[in-house]
Amino acid sequence: MSGSFRQSYAELTNFISCHSEIEIGESVVSLPENVRPEFYNLFNAARDAFVQEHFPAYLDDALRLQEQFGRAEAKTKKLFSLEETAVVAGVQRFLQDPKGILTRELFDPLFDLLKARETIDSYEARAKSCIEKIFPLVFRAGYERWAILSLVELLDAERAFGVNVRSLNAGERAKPAAQAPLEAVPVPEESASFFFNQPRNAIFAVPDFIVHSSRLNRFIGVRSDFNPGLYNALSGSQQRTWQPIDIELLTLLENGLTLVYAAERAEDIALVADAANFCRPDLLLWCIDAQNLAKEKAMEIMTQANAILQPQLGSYVVANNSWSESCEAAVVNPQGEIAEPNKGVCILTVGYDQSKLKPVAEALASAFNETTTA
């Protein structure tokens, strides 16, 4: 280690040396009240210095995402606001305080260094590993939220609805699908407050939110961070196509696909999945960080998703950056869209340019226009 972290860490250890009342050992941490505030000021400064020194590119990317997400969120606040809950605290905190969510990962490692459980070299390796593990996850999820809010604005959403699905009651346990109880799916209700990521113990998987698009004169439902329901549904819409939930499907959805549903009635897209069955989406989005995923791998995964889920309006990879020329295998059309038309998959290099999401909005619009004129 070198530079600002080493200097900050030295200030922390010097402070400890000068205050004999501080005890930090293998099985004890004692920080008397009179020294605790200054100790944590120095402790936190050391964590901040490590992130700033070793991950300046991460911080730059995160701060840009934070700025762009804030703008997108402000534009949709006239329609709805996004609630903060324990379920989404990780990504939401990242969008509000990017450096804070990274330095949080260094709390235990830094104490282990003070306790001599780690050497400086092993601490450095461990701390880097922690941040390199969490950053791609929270960054991709944050970028997905930006893309979803930007798409909502493009669709000229005028009203928002939520499906108030309950979680398991105290004492209830999840059962295999064949033994899971039956319950009716709640009817969507107009609302102005939502949160991404449903609770893991929700009895049904439902959209994060549903909006009515004045542009399409249709209801659009969006679901991110999929996990299956725990009950069987009494009232899944017969207007939708359903398929059994199996390991292949669950493994595929763990990649972080965004499911987009469209219908004339909000009730028809109120249920994404129960304990046994999954509702086929009309369109797939997959928001990715191009720096952390090769283009060929992105195409491989999305092509597989497109083949299994068969969304009738197509599948779109939304990338925050372009790949190097050596990675470009697909043809680029005059609009800058990288497409694989024979596979039903398009790659859109969007960055933070909302207008580059128009092919997604146009796919939805054209499908409904064809239905109207048929």
C-alpha positions in Angstrom: 0.0 0.0 0.0 1.1 3.5 -0.6 -0.1 7.1 -0.8 -3.2 8.4 1.0 -4.4 5.2 2.6 -1.1 4.5 4.2 -1.0 8.1 5.6 -4.5 7.8 6.9 -3.9 4.5 8.4 -0.8 5.7 10.1 -2.8 8.6 11.7 -5.3 6.1 13.0 -2.7 3.8 14.5 -0.9 6.8 16.0 -4.1 8.0 17.6 -4.6 4.5 19.1 -1.0 4.5 20.4 -1.5 7.8 22.1 -4.7 6.7 23.9 -4.0 3.7 26.2 -7.6 3.5 27.2 -8.4 2.1 23.7 -8.3 -1.6 23.6 -8.4 -3.5 20.3 -7.4 -7.1 20.4 -8.3 -10.6 19.1 -11.5 -10.8 21.1 -12.0 -7.3 22.5 -12.9 -3.8 21.1 -13.2 -1.1 23.8 -13.6 2.5 22.7 -14.4 4.8 25.6 -16.8 7.6 25.0 -14.2 10.3 25.2 -12.2 8.9 22.2 -14.9 7.2 20.2 -15.8 10.1 17.9 -12.2 10.9 16.9 -11.4 7.2 16.5 -14.2 6.7 14.0 -13.4 10.0 12.2 -9.9 8.6 11.5 -11.2 5.0 10.9 -13.7 6.3 8.3 -11.0 8.5 6.7 -8.8 5.5 6.2 -11.7 3.6 4.5 -12.4 6.6 2.3 -8.8 7.0 1.4 -8.5 3.4 0.3 -11.5 3.6 -2.1 -10.3 7.0 -3.5 -6.8 5.7 -4.0 -7.5 2.3 -5.5 -10.9 2.8 -7.2 -11.1 6.3 -8.7 -12.7 5.0 -11.9 -15.4 3.2 -9.9 -16.2 6.5 -8.1 -16.3 8.5 -11.3 -18.7 6.0 -12.9 -20.8 5.9 -9.7 -21.1 9.6 -9.4 -22.1 10.0 -13.0 -24.8 7.3 -12.5 -26.0 9.1 -9.3 -26.3 12.3 -11.2 -28.2 10.8 -14.1 -30.5 8.7 -11.9 -31.3 11.8 -9.9 -32.4 13.6 -13.1 -34.5 10.6 -14.2 -36.1 10.3 -10.8 -36.9 14.0 -10.7 -38.7 13.7 -14.0 -41.0 10.9 -12.9 -41.8 12.3 -9.4 -44.8 14.0 -10.8 -46.1 10.5 -11.5 -44.7 8.5 -8.5 -42.0 8.4 -6.0 -39.7 5.5 -5.2 -39.8 4.4 -1.6 -36.7 3.4 0.4 -37.2 0.1 2.2 -34.8 -2.4 3.8 -35.3 -4.7 0.8 -33.7 -2.2 -1.6 -31.5 -0.4 0.8 -28.2 -1.6 -0.9 -28.9 -0.3 -4.4 -30.8 2.8 -3.1 -27.9 3.7 -0.7 -25.5 3.3 -3.6 -27.5 5.7 -5.7 -27.6 8.2 -2.9 -24.1 7.7 -1.5 -21.8 5.7 -3.9 -18.6 6.0 -1.9 -20.5 5.1 1.3 -21.7 1.8 0.1 -18.2 0.8 -1.0 -16.4 1.9 2.2 -19.1 0.0 4.2 -17.5 -3.2 2.8 -14.2 -2.3 4.5 -15.5 -2.0 8.0 -14.7 -5.6 9.1 -11.5 -5.9 7.1 -10.1 -2.7 8.6 -10.9 -3.8 12.2 -9.2 -7.2 11.4 -6.1 -5.3 10.3 -6.1 -3.3 13.6 -6.5 -6.6 15.4 -3.5 -8.1 13.6 -5.6 -10.7 12.0 -4.5 -9.3 8.6 -1.2 -8.0 7.4 -1.2 -4.8 5.3 -0.8 -6.9 2.2 -3.6 -9.4 3.0 -5.8 -6.5 4.0 -5.2 -4.8 0.6 -6.1 -8.0 -1.3 -9.2 -8.6 0.8 -10.4 -5.0 0.6 -10.0 -4.9 -3.1 -11.8 -8.2 -3.5 -14.7 -7.0 -1.5 -15.2 -3.8 -3.5 -14.6 -5.6 -6.9 -17.3 -8.0 -5.9 -20.0 -5.6 -4.9 -19.5 -2.7 -7.3 -20.6 -4.5 -10.5 -23.7 -5.7 -8.8 -24.9 -2.4 -7.4 -23.8 -0.4 -10.4 -25.7 -2.6 -12.9 -28.8 -2.5 -10.7 -28.6 1.2 -10.4 -28.2 1.6 -14.2 -31.2 -0.6 -14.7 -33.3 1.7 -12.5 -32.1 4.7 -14.6 -33.1 2.9 -17.8 -36.6 1.9 -16.4 -37.4 5.4 -15.3 -36.2 6.8 -18.6 -38.4 4.4 -20.5 -41.4 5.3 -18.4 -41.0 8.9 -19.4 -40.6 8.0 -23.1 -44.0 6.2 -22.9 -45.7 9.3 -21.6 -47.0 7.6 -18.5 -49.9 9.5 -17.0 -51.0 7.2 -14.1 -49.3 4.6 -11.9 -50.7 1.5 -10.3 -49.4 -1.0 -7.8 -50.3 -4.6 -6.9 -50.5 -4.7 -3.1 -49.3 -8.3 -2.6 -48.9 -9.5 1.0 -45.9 -11.3 2.4 -46.0 -14.5 4.5 -47.5 -14.0 7.9 -45.5 -14.7 11.0 -45.3 -18.4 11.4 -46.1 -19.2 7.8 -43.6 -21.2 5.9 -43.0 -21.6 2.2 -44.1 -24.9 0.8 -43.4 -26.8 -2.5 -45.5 -25.6 -5.4 -47.7 -28.7 -5.3 -48.6 -28.0 -1.7 -48.7 -24.2 -1.7 -52.0 -22.6 -0.7 -54.3 -20.9 -3.2 -55.1 -17.2 -3.1 -56.5 -14.6 -5.4 -54.2 -12.1 -7.0 -54.9 -8.5 -5.7 -56.4 -6.1 -8.2 -54.0 -3.2 -9.2 -54.7 0.0 -7.5 -53.7 3.5 -8.4 -50.8 4.7 -6.3 -48.1 7.3 -6.3 -45.4 5.4 -4.3 -43.4 2.4 -5.3 -40.2 0.5 -4.6 -38.1 -1.8 -6.8 -37.5 -5.3 -5.7 -40.4 -7.1 -4.0 -39.9 -8.8 -0.6 -38.5 -12.3 -0.9 -41.4 -13.6 1.2 -44.1 -12.1 -1.0 -46.7 -14.7 -1.8 -46.8 -13.7 -5.5 -44.3 -12.1 -7.9 -45.9 -8.9 -9.2 -44.7 -5.9 -11.2 -42.6 -3.3 -9.5 -45.2 -0.9 -10.8 -47.7 -0.6 -13.7 -48.2 2.6 -15.6 -50.8 3.7 -18.1 -49.2 5.1 -21.2 -51.1 7.8 -23.0 -48.8 7.3 -26.0 -49.8 3.6 -26.3 -53.2 3.8 -24.6 -52.1 0.6 -22.8 -50.9 -0.5 -19.4 -47.2 -1.3 -19.1 -45.9 -3.4 -16.2 -42.2 -3.7 -15.2 -40.6 -6.2 -13.0 -36.9 -6.3 -12.0 -35.0 -8.6 -9.7 -37.3 -11.6 -10.2 -38.0 -14.2 -7.5 -41.0 -16.6 -7.7 -44.1 -16.5 -5.6 -44.8 -18.7 -2.7 -48.5 -19.3 -3.2 -50.5 -20.6 -6.2 -52.7 -18.1 -7.9 -56.5 -18.5 -8.2 -56.8 -15.8 -10.8 -53.9 -15.6 -13.3 -55.1 -13.9 -16.4 -56.2 -16.3 -19.2 -55.1 -13.6 -21.7 -51.5 -14.3 -20.9 -49.1 -17.2 -21.8 -47.8 -19.1 -18.9 -44.9 -21.6 -18.5 -43.7 -23.8 -15.6 -41.1 -22.4 -13.3 -38.0 -24.7 -13.5 -34.3 -24.5 -12.6 -33.3 -23.4 -16.2 -35.7 -20.4 -16.0 -34.6 -19.4 -12.5 -31.0 -19.6 -13.4 -31.6 -17.4 -16.5 -33.5 -14.8 -14.6 -30.7 -14.5 -12.0 -28.8 -12.5 -14.6 -30.9 -9.5 -13.8 -33.4 -9.4 -16.7 -36.1 -6.7 -16.7 -39.5 -8.1 -17.6 -41.9 -5.8 -19.5 -45.6 -6.5 -19.9 -48.2 -4.7 -21.9 -52.0 -5.1 -21.9 -55.3 -3.3 -22.4 -56.2 -4.0 -18.8 -54.0 -3.6 -15.8 -55.5 -6.8 -14.3 -54.0 -8.9 -17.1 -50.5 -8.0 -16.0 -51.0 -8.0 -12.3 -49.2 -11.4 -11.8 -45.7 -12.1 -13.0 -45.4 -15.5 -11.3 -46.9 -17.7 -8.5 -45.2 -20.7 -6.9 -45.5 -22.8 -10.1 -46.1 -20.7 -13.2 -44.4 -17.7 -14.9 -46.0 -15.2 -17.1 -44.2 -14.8 -20.5 -43.2 -11.1 -20.9 -43.9 -9.1 -24.0 -40.5 -7.6 -24.1 -37.1 -8.2 -22.3 -34.6 -5.7 -21.2 -31.1 -6.5 -19.8 -29.2 -3.4 -18.6 -25.5 -4.1 -18.4 -22.1 -2.5 -17.7 -20.1 -3.0 -20.9 -16.8 -2.8 -18.9 -17.7 -5.9 -16.9 -19.3 -8.1 -19.5 -18.0 -9.1 -22.9 -20.3 -8.4 -25.9 -20.2 -12.0 -27.0 -21.2 -13.2 -23.5 -24.1 -10.6 -23.4 -25.3 -11.9 -26.8 -25.1 -15.5 -25.7 -27.1 -15.0 -22.5 -29.7 -12.7 -24.1 -30.1 -15.1 -27.1 -30.8 -17.9 -24.7 -33.3 -15.8 -22.7 -35.0 -14.8 -25.9 -35.3 -18.4 -27.0 -36.7 -19.6 -23.7 -39.0 -16.7 -22.9 -40.0 -15.8 -26.5 -41.1 -12.2 -25.9 -43.1 -11.3 -28.9 -41.8 -7.7 -29.0 -38.1 -8.7 -28.8 -35.2 -8.6 -26.4 -32.9 -5.6 -25.9 -29.5 -5.4 -24.2 -29.1 -1.9 -22.9 -25.4 -1.1 -22.5 -23.9 1.9 -20.7 -20.9 1.9 -23.0 -19.7 0.7 -26.3 -17.2 -2.2 -26.6 -13.9 -1.9 -28.3 -13.8 -2.4 -32.1 -12.2 -5.8 -31.7 -15.3 -6.9 -29.7 -17.9 -5.7 -32.3 -19.2 -8.7 -34.2 -22.7 -7.5 -35.0 -23.6 -5.1 -37.8 -24.2 -1.4 -36.8 -27.2 0.2 -38.5 -27.3 3.9 -39.3 -29.1 4.7 -36.0 -26.2 3.3 -34.1 -28.1 0.2 -33.0 -26.2 -3.1 -32.9 -28.6 -5.7 -34.0 -28.9 -9.5 -34.4 -32.3 -9.5 -36.3 -32.3 -13.2 -37.0 -32.1 -14.0 -33.3 -34.6 -11.4 -32.1 -32.0 -9.7 -30.0 -30.8 -6.1 -30.2 -28.0 -4.4 -28.4 -28.5 -0.7 -27.8 -25.5 1.3 -26.7 -27.4 3.8 -24.7 -25.1 5.3 -22.1 -27.2 8.0 -20.5 -28.9 9.2 -23.7 -32.6 8.6 -23.1 -33.4 9.0 -26.8 -31.4 5.8 -27.5 -34.1 3.9 -25.7 -36.6 4.9 -28.4 -36.4 1.5 -30.2 -37.8 -0.1 -27.1 -40.7 2.4 -26.9 -41.2 2.1 -30.7 -41.4 -1.7 -30.5 -44.3 -1.4 -28.0 -46.0 1.3 -30.0 -45.7 -0.5 -33.4 -47.2 -3.7 -31.9 -50.3 -2.0 -30.7 -50.6 0.1 -33.9 -50.7 -3.2 -35.8 -53.3 -4.6 -33.5 -55.5 -1.5 -34.0 -55.3 -1.5 -37.8 -55.7 -5.3 -38.2 
